[in-house]
Amino acid sequence: MTVTNWARNVVFQAGQVRRPSSVDELRALVAGSDRVRALGTGHSFNELADTTGELVSVAGLPPVAEIDREAATVRVSAGTRYGELATILHAAGFGLRNLGSLPHISVGGACATGTHGSGRRNGNLATAVSGLELVTGTGDQLALDPADDRFAGAVVHLGALGVVTHLTLDLVPTFEVRQFVYDGLPAAAVADCFDEVLDAAYSVSLFTSWSGRGIDQVWVKSAGDGFAAPGRWHGAVAADGARHPIASMSPVNCTDQQGLAGPWHERLPHFRLDFTPSSGDELQSEFFVPRGRAVEAYAALSSIAPLIAPVLQISEIRTVAADELWLSPAYGRDSVAFHFTWIADAAAVAPVLAAVEAALSPFSPRPHWGKVFTLDPAQVRASYPRLPDFLALRTALDPHGRFRNSFTDRYLL
């Protein structure tokens, strides 16, 4: 049996995916395995989840979504998809502060890799975690919360500490969002008005094809922030209809735009939950740079735009607030993330990716852990000051190295 990731660019060495139906069954599986890795929805584009041993999904564990109204938290099973959880939360009068572009990804997998949305004050999705339950390398159960000094090291864990079964997430009251799209932000405005544009609303995304014409589209998600939605804005023009980030594609699967108010979970993602994402049609890379260096990084990428454009479907630029999670790409610094959705041709993308990484190298880039990158492992390790602490935590929780694989050996040691 062949098991692949979502994009089908990685064929996992494990011939099957085990789906335990209870935590006790999972504990026995881990304790009896030489090597084991957890697999979420498979939306990683590299070998992060690969293993020569057992590939495990927690999607078979009993679904849990226990809301504590007094504490404003929810305890949720790790295999739950964000879109499914969001529907439950909204019906109960609650929300999450932010969501990723796709509501189809699992809570456990997204938090483990530092996956994010956008917004100057919004941290990545893992920053909502206030409790973590996992099965460690000894087959034991462990629960962690912020009172434990290991907690900040365990939330973004890359699957290297154990198999997470449940997470507790902090909630906010449910809220409405209005989404507006603007076409054609001139290149000059990126340098002149970068902060003003990205800080204009609750969540803002810039989409560019690196065609040399500046920013193709600006997606503005407004939630009580006073965004006035003018017809013209910094040289961009309000879209006259619905848009897909890739101009040639139909917007039918995108969340509602043109200022139509809707609940947070139907506007913060770019795509609708009832849309089934295509698979095998793309590769993805993403790099976080310090917010203060973002305009320089944009200029550096613009200088190689003729290389980027031919192998690119679309690129997205977003902001992510700093956090204190040891392996988070936004650890200790407000960040701007440059995301690239490439064509599904690894050979054609490889030299362009190398050029992108070289262009961003002066700005201390941190790659998204679940995307395609080829940065020098020593450079990646050097960008995480708490990595030695994480490695000590890994030794304590996985003394037999059951959760190690070639990816973590290369980038974490």
C-alpha positions as CSV (number, residue, x, y, z in Angstrom):
1,M,0.0,0.0,0.0
2,T,1.3,3.5,-0.9
3,V,0.8,6.3,1.6
4,T,1.4,9.8,0.5
5,N,1.0,13.3,1.8
6,W,-1.8,15.6,0.6
7,A,0.2,16.9,-2.4
8,R,1.6,13.5,-3.3
9,N,5.1,14.8,-3.4
10,V,6.1,12.6,-0.4
11,V,5.7,8.8,-0.4
12,F,5.8,7.7,3.3
13,Q,8.1,4.8,4.1
14,A,5.4,3.3,6.3
15,G,3.1,1.0,4.3
16,Q,0.0,1.8,6.3
17,V,-1.4,4.3,8.7
18,R,-2.5,2.9,12.1
19,R,-5.7,4.4,13.6
20,P,-6.0,3.5,17.3
21,S,-9.5,3.8,18.6
22,S,-8.5,4.6,22.2
23,V,-5.6,6.3,24.1
24,D,-4.8,2.9,25.7
25,E,-4.4,1.3,22.3
26,L,-2.2,4.2,21.2
27,R,-0.1,3.9,24.3
28,A,0.5,0.2,23.6
29,L,1.3,0.9,20.0
30,V,3.9,3.5,20.9
31,A,5.5,1.4,23.6
32,G,5.8,-1.6,21.2
33,S,7.3,0.4,18.3
34,D,10.9,1.1,17.4
35,R,9.9,4.1,15.4
36,V,6.6,6.0,15.2
37,R,5.3,9.3,13.9
38,A,1.9,11.0,14.0
39,L,0.2,12.0,10.8
40,G,-2.4,14.8,10.7
41,T,-4.3,15.7,7.5
42,G,-1.1,15.3,5.5
43,H,-0.8,19.0,4.6
44,S,3.0,19.1,5.1
45,F,5.0,19.2,2.0
46,N,8.2,17.6,3.3
47,E,9.3,14.4,5.2
48,L,8.4,15.8,8.7
49,A,5.9,13.1,9.4
50,D,7.8,10.3,7.6
51,T,9.0,7.2,9.5
52,T,10.4,3.7,8.8
53,G,8.2,2.4,11.5
54,E,4.6,3.1,12.5
55,L,2.6,6.0,11.0
56,V,-0.2,6.9,13.4
57,S,-3.3,8.9,13.0
58,V,-5.3,10.1,16.0
59,A,-8.4,10.7,13.8
60,G,-9.8,7.4,15.1
61,L,-9.9,8.5,18.7
62,P,-13.3,9.4,20.1
63,P,-14.1,13.0,19.0
64,V,-14.1,15.5,21.8
65,A,-15.1,19.1,22.0
66,E,-15.7,20.0,25.6
67,I,-16.4,23.7,26.2
68,D,-15.7,25.2,29.6
69,R,-17.8,28.3,29.6
70,E,-16.4,29.7,32.8
71,A,-12.8,29.4,31.7
72,A,-13.6,30.2,28.0
73,T,-11.6,27.1,26.8
74,V,-12.4,24.0,24.7
75,R,-10.7,20.6,25.1
76,V,-10.6,19.1,21.7
77,S,-9.3,15.8,20.2
78,A,-6.1,16.5,18.1
79,G,-7.5,15.0,14.9
80,T,-10.4,17.4,14.7
81,R,-10.4,19.7,11.7
82,Y,-10.6,23.4,12.5
83,G,-13.7,23.9,10.3
84,E,-15.6,21.2,12.3
85,L,-14.5,22.7,15.6
86,A,-15.3,26.2,14.5
87,T,-18.9,25.3,13.7
88,I,-19.4,23.9,17.2
89,L,-17.8,26.9,18.9
90,H,-19.8,29.4,17.0
91,A,-23.0,27.7,17.8
92,A,-22.1,27.9,21.5
93,G,-21.2,31.6,21.2
94,F,-17.5,31.3,21.1
95,G,-14.7,31.7,18.6
96,L,-10.9,31.3,18.1
97,R,-8.8,34.4,17.6
98,N,-7.5,33.3,14.2
99,L,-7.6,30.5,11.6
100,G,-5.4,29.4,8.7
101,S,-6.2,29.7,5.0
102,L,-7.7,26.3,4.9
103,P,-10.3,25.1,7.5
104,H,-9.6,21.5,6.6
105,I,-6.4,21.1,8.6
106,S,-6.3,19.3,12.0
107,V,-5.9,21.1,15.2
108,G,-3.0,18.9,16.4
109,G,-1.0,19.0,13.1
110,A,-1.4,22.8,12.7
111,C,-0.3,23.6,16.2
112,A,2.6,21.1,16.1
113,T,4.1,23.0,13.1
114,G,3.3,26.6,14.0
115,T,0.8,27.1,11.2
116,H,-0.8,30.5,11.2
117,G,-3.2,33.1,9.7
118,S,-2.5,36.8,9.6
119,G,-2.9,39.9,11.7
120,R,-0.5,42.2,13.5
121,R,-1.8,41.2,16.9
122,N,-2.5,37.5,16.0
123,G,-0.1,34.8,16.9
124,N,0.1,31.5,15.1
125,L,-2.6,29.0,15.8
126,A,-0.5,27.3,18.5
127,T,-0.6,30.4,20.7
128,A,-4.2,29.6,21.5
129,V,-3.1,26.3,23.2
130,S,-3.4,26.4,27.0
131,G,-3.3,22.6,27.6
132,L,-1.6,19.7,25.9
133,E,-2.1,15.9,26.4
134,L,0.3,13.5,24.8
135,V,1.6,9.9,24.8
136,T,5.3,10.1,25.3
137,G,8.1,7.8,24.0
138,T,7.7,5.5,27.0
139,G,4.0,5.0,26.3
140,D,3.0,7.1,29.3
141,Q,0.4,9.9,29.3
142,L,1.5,13.4,30.0
143,A,-0.6,16.6,30.5
144,L,1.0,20.0,30.3
145,D,-0.3,23.5,30.9
146,P,1.4,26.9,31.1
147,A,2.3,26.4,34.8
148,D,4.8,23.8,33.7
149,D,8.1,25.2,32.5
150,R,8.1,22.5,29.7
151,F,4.9,23.8,28.2
152,A,6.4,26.5,25.9
153,G,8.7,23.9,24.5
154,A,6.0,21.3,23.9
155,V,3.3,23.1,22.0
156,V,5.2,23.5,18.6
157,H,6.8,20.1,18.9
158,L,7.1,18.7,15.3
159,G,6.0,15.3,16.5
160,A,9.3,14.9,18.2
161,L,8.0,14.6,21.8
162,G,5.1,12.2,21.5
163,V,1.7,11.8,19.9
164,V,-0.7,14.5,21.0
165,T,-4.2,13.2,21.7
166,H,-6.0,16.3,23.0
167,L,-5.5,20.1,23.2
168,T,-7.1,22.8,25.3
169,L,-7.6,26.1,23.4
170,D,-8.4,29.5,24.7
171,L,-11.6,31.0,23.3
172,V,-13.0,34.5,22.6
173,P,-16.7,35.5,22.2
174,T,-17.9,34.8,18.7
175,F,-17.5,37.7,16.3
176,E,-18.3,38.9,12.8
177,V,-15.9,39.6,10.0
178,R,-16.3,41.6,6.8
179,Q,-13.9,40.7,3.9
180,F,-12.9,43.1,1.2
181,V,-10.6,42.5,-1.8
182,Y,-8.5,45.2,-3.6
183,D,-6.9,44.8,-6.9
184,G,-3.6,46.2,-8.0
185,L,-1.6,47.6,-5.1
186,P,1.3,49.4,-6.8
187,A,4.9,48.2,-6.1
188,A,5.7,51.7,-4.7
189,A,3.0,51.4,-2.1
190,V,4.6,48.3,-0.6
191,A,7.7,50.3,0.4
192,D,5.8,53.5,1.2
193,C,2.8,52.1,3.1
194,F,3.7,48.5,4.1
195,D,2.9,48.8,7.7
196,E,-0.2,50.9,7.1
197,V,-1.6,48.3,4.7
198,L,-0.9,45.2,6.7
199,D,-2.1,46.9,9.9
200,A,-5.3,48.3,8.4
201,A,-7.6,45.6,9.7
202,Y,-7.9,42.5,11.9
203,S,-6.2,40.3,9.3
204,V,-4.6,41.3,6.0
205,S,-3.0,39.2,3.2
206,L,-1.1,40.4,0.2
207,F,-1.1,38.2,-2.9
208,T,1.5,38.6,-5.6
209,S,2.5,36.7,-8.7
210,W,5.9,38.5,-8.7
211,S,5.1,39.8,-12.1
212,G,6.8,43.2,-11.5
213,R,3.5,45.0,-11.2
214,G,3.4,45.0,-7.4
215,I,0.7,43.3,-5.3
216,D,-2.1,41.6,-7.4
217,Q,-4.7,41.5,-4.6
218,V,-5.0,42.7,-1.0
219,W,-7.5,40.6,1.1
220,V,-8.7,42.7,4.1
221,K,-10.6,40.9,6.9
222,S,-12.2,43.6,9.1
223,A,-13.5,42.9,12.6
224,G,-14.4,46.0,14.7
225,D,-11.2,47.8,13.6
226,G,-12.8,50.7,11.8
227,F,-11.6,49.8,8.3
228,A,-13.6,52.3,6.1
229,A,-13.4,50.2,2.9
230,P,-12.9,53.1,0.4
231,G,-13.3,52.5,-3.3
232,R,-9.6,53.3,-3.9
233,W,-6.9,52.6,-1.3
234,H,-3.2,53.3,-1.6
235,G,-3.6,53.1,-5.4
236,A,-5.5,49.8,-5.3
237,V,-9.1,49.5,-6.4
238,A,-11.9,47.7,-4.7
239,A,-12.7,44.5,-6.5
240,D,-15.9,44.6,-8.6
241,G,-16.7,41.0,-7.8
242,A,-15.5,37.9,-6.0
243,R,-11.9,36.9,-6.4
244,H,-9.7,33.8,-6.1
245,P,-6.1,34.5,-5.0
246,I,-5.0,33.0,-8.4
247,A,-6.7,35.3,-10.9
248,S,-7.3,32.6,-13.5
249,M,-9.3,30.4,-11.0
250,S,-13.0,30.6,-10.1
251,P,-13.8,32.2,-6.7
252,V,-16.7,29.8,-6.1
253,N,-14.8,28.0,-3.4
254,C,-13.5,31.1,-1.6
255,T,-15.1,32.7,1.5
256,D,-17.6,35.5,0.9
257,Q,-16.1,38.9,0.1
258,Q,-17.3,42.4,-0.9
259,G,-18.0,43.4,2.7
260,L,-20.7,40.8,3.4
261,A,-20.7,40.3,7.2
262,G,-20.4,36.7,8.4
263,P,-19.1,34.7,11.4
264,W,-15.4,34.6,12.0
265,H,-15.0,31.0,10.8
266,E,-16.6,31.7,7.5
267,R,-14.3,34.7,6.7
268,L,-10.9,34.3,8.3
269,P,-10.0,31.3,6.1
270,H,-9.6,32.0,2.4
271,F,-11.5,28.9,1.4
272,R,-14.8,27.3,2.4
273,L,-15.1,24.2,4.5
274,D,-17.4,22.5,2.0
275,F,-14.7,22.9,-0.6
276,T,-12.5,19.8,-1.0
277,P,-8.9,21.1,-1.8
278,S,-7.2,19.7,-4.8
279,S,-4.3,17.4,-4.1
280,G,-1.1,16.9,-6.1
281,D,-1.4,20.2,-7.9
282,E,1.2,22.3,-6.0
283,L,4.2,22.5,-3.7
284,Q,4.6,25.1,-1.0
285,S,7.4,27.0,0.8
286,E,7.2,29.7,3.4
287,F,9.8,31.8,5.2
288,F,9.4,34.1,8.3
289,V,11.5,37.2,8.6
290,P,11.6,39.8,11.3
291,R,8.9,42.4,10.8
292,G,11.3,45.2,10.8
293,R,13.2,43.7,7.8
294,A,10.2,42.8,5.7
295,V,10.4,45.7,3.2
296,E,14.0,44.8,2.6
297,A,13.1,41.2,2.1
298,Y,10.3,42.2,-0.3
299,A,12.9,44.2,-2.3
300,A,15.3,41.3,-2.3
301,L,12.7,39.0,-3.7
302,S,11.6,41.6,-6.2
303,S,15.1,41.5,-7.6
304,I,14.7,37.9,-8.6
305,A,11.0,38.1,-9.6
306,P,11.8,37.0,-13.2
307,L,13.1,33.7,-11.7
308,I,10.1,33.2,-9.4
309,A,7.2,34.0,-11.6
310,P,7.5,31.1,-14.2
311,V,7.2,28.4,-11.5
312,L,4.8,30.1,-9.2
313,Q,1.0,29.8,-8.8
314,I,0.7,32.6,-6.2
315,S,2.6,34.1,-3.3
316,E,1.1,35.4,-0.1
317,I,2.5,37.8,2.4
318,R,1.1,37.8,6.0
319,T,2.0,39.1,9.5
320,V,2.4,37.0,12.6
321,A,2.7,38.3,16.1
322,A,5.7,37.2,18.2
323,D,5.3,34.4,20.7
324,E,7.3,32.5,23.3
325,L,6.9,28.9,21.9
326,W,10.5,27.5,21.6
327,L,10.2,26.1,18.0
328,S,7.7,28.6,16.7
329,P,8.9,30.4,13.5
330,A,7.7,33.6,15.2
331,Y,9.5,32.9,18.5
332,G,10.6,36.2,20.0
333,R,10.0,38.4,17.1
334,D,7.0,39.9,15.2
335,S,7.3,38.4,11.8
336,V,6.2,38.7,8.2
337,A,5.8,35.4,6.3
338,F,6.5,35.1,2.6
339,H,4.6,32.1,1.3
340,F,5.0,30.5,-2.1
341,T,2.6,28.2,-3.8
342,W,4.7,26.6,-6.6
343,I,3.7,24.5,-9.6
344,A,3.9,20.7,-9.0
345,D,7.3,20.3,-10.6
346,A,10.0,19.8,-8.0
347,A,12.9,19.8,-10.5
348,A,11.8,23.2,-12.0
349,V,11.1,24.7,-8.5
350,A,14.4,23.6,-6.9
351,P,16.8,26.2,-8.4
352,V,14.2,28.9,-7.9
353,L,13.7,27.9,-4.2
354,A,17.5,28.1,-3.8
355,A,17.5,31.6,-5.2
356,V,14.7,32.6,-2.8
357,E,16.5,31.3,0.2
358,A,19.7,33.1,-0.9
359,A,17.8,36.3,-1.3
360,L,16.3,36.0,2.1
361,S,19.4,34.8,3.9
362,P,20.5,38.2,5.1
363,F,17.2,38.5,7.0
364,S,17.5,35.5,9.3
365,P,14.7,33.5,7.6
366,R,12.9,30.7,9.5
367,P,11.1,28.2,7.3
368,H,7.7,26.9,8.0
369,W,8.3,23.5,9.4
370,G,5.8,21.8,7.2
371,K,6.8,23.3,3.8
372,V,9.5,22.6,1.3
373,F,12.9,24.2,2.1
374,T,16.6,23.5,1.6
375,L,18.2,25.9,4.0
376,D,21.4,24.8,5.7
377,P,20.4,22.9,8.8
378,A,23.0,24.7,10.9
379,Q,21.4,28.0,9.8
380,V,18.0,26.8,10.8
381,R,19.2,25.5,14.2
382,A,21.0,28.7,14.9
383,S,17.8,30.7,14.5
384,Y,16.2,29.0,17.5
385,P,17.9,30.1,20.8
386,R,15.8,27.6,22.9
387,L,16.7,24.6,20.7
388,P,19.1,23.1,23.3
389,D,16.3,23.2,25.8
390,F,13.9,21.5,23.4
391,L,16.5,18.8,22.7
392,A,16.8,18.2,26.5
393,L,13.0,17.9,26.7
394,R,13.0,15.5,23.8
395,T,15.5,13.3,25.6
396,A,13.4,13.3,28.7
397,L,10.1,12.5,27.0
398,D,11.5,10.2,24.3
399,P,14.5,8.5,25.8
400,H,14.4,5.6,23.3
401,G,14.3,7.9,20.2
402,R,11.0,6.4,19.0
403,F,9.8,9.7,17.5
404,R,13.0,10.6,15.7
405,N,13.2,10.5,11.9
406,S,15.6,11.7,9.2
407,F,14.0,15.2,9.1
408,T,14.3,15.8,12.8
409,D,17.8,14.3,12.9
410,R,18.8,16.7,10.1
411,Y,17.2,19.9,11.4
412,L,17.2,19.4,15.2
413,L,20.1,16.9,15.7
